[in-house]
Amino acid sequence: MRRCLTFLLCLFFGFGPVIPAYADLMNVGGILRYYDELGRQAEEIGLDLSQFNNQIDFEALKAQGFTFVMIRLGGRGWGGTGRLYGDRKTQTNLRLAREAGMKVGAYFYSTAVNTTEAVEEAADAITILDGFPLDLPLYIDMEYSGDYPAGRSDQLSPGTRADIIEAFCTAVRQAGYEAGLYASEGYLRFDLDSEAVYYLPIWMASYTVENRLPQYVKNYSVWQQTDSTYAGGVDGAFDLNIILPS
């Protein structure tokens, strides 16, 4: 987490906000603010959490300026038959985030190889939520496996992936939730037909160098900017997600 002394001095002496290139996440009077390479302040900052994040203090996160959180519900394994699994901290994270007054979204890691499995994944995610109201979409998480290219869904065609996404999102919408897509910038650019998913809220991972904006300029609404943020309230590094001005 970088801090800019020049920026803080300008605020203190009333010169107005002078944002240097690559400012990114800054602590201003105890509140964290994100600035992109153009000097624009993010409308909101958030994070995503799973059972691998320990000792979460949601009240402390909210007090520092984090307004939303994406919570993992579960997923499907990338090998063999693709067993479905849950996240042991989902219910606790959902409850504590809501109690802290943070906006809540959710995601489910997919390795579906056909639309039948996609609907099964959506049904599992909806069962886990058990009626919990979301402020942000329930995202299907599409990415390369940790055993790439041997993962069960690594070699699907863009058309098959688009069908899987649509099947998952349709089932989610039928259950009364907004549906979205999480994917990396590379996945969106090279492994999906962008025209087939343009209508969805897109949460995009793009860990750029020196705070550069992503090259993917289509309609992403949430940018996962890094996986190496540190702040009070979380034990260890976590993913920083930002919502930029439209």
Phi, psi and omega in degrees: 000116183266148177238150183244108181296321179302316181298315182293322177295322179296321177295317184296319183268003173080022181279353184091162184286111173256110187261118178285164175298145177063037184293318185047229190274127184228149178261113181240103180062033179089356179251131179276131178230143180249135176235131179276183185294343178268359181087006180282134176278135177297142176291323179211151171237147182208188180211166173238146190226150173215189180294346181277352174263123186256156171051063180272128174248095184293325179297318179294321178297315180298319181295334180273356176113359176284125186252344182215160180216138173257127187245130180287132177265327183161201181182191177233136180297150184271357180244166173057229183277354178075065181291137175284145179217159178252177177247124189291346181253006185304305186296320178295315180296318178301312184294313185289325177296317179296316181297330180278354179082023178268148172291144186236130168237177183212162178213156180226123183283119185255137164231031179302144178249357177203174184290331178298314178293326178298316178294322177298318178296316178299317179298321179294316179298318181293321177297318179297319179295325175052044177086000180298127182283135178253146175267334182240170185295163164266113187264139165276124183266108181248120180202173178289148180283166175286357178239028183305136006262021185270356179297151189299335181245010185292332188253019179292155177282157176304323179294317178296319178298318179298320178296319180295315179300314181296319180296315179299311185292325177297315179297322179294316179296322179295335178274000176096010179252152170284141183247147178212178182236129169254131176199162176282163177300317179297320179297316180294322185281327191241343186241002178226151169277103186303326181294338181278345184234006187299334185281350184271150166298125184247127173253112190246134174266125177207101183269085187276163180276136176053039173067019179297148174290150178298155175283335180288112188252009179281199197275071170268137183259334177230134181246118171276103194272332180200160174249017187229046177266145175235138177201160176298139180108347178228132178274099180105181182286154177212170181279131175263128178241138184228150173243114182272161175301141181280000000 
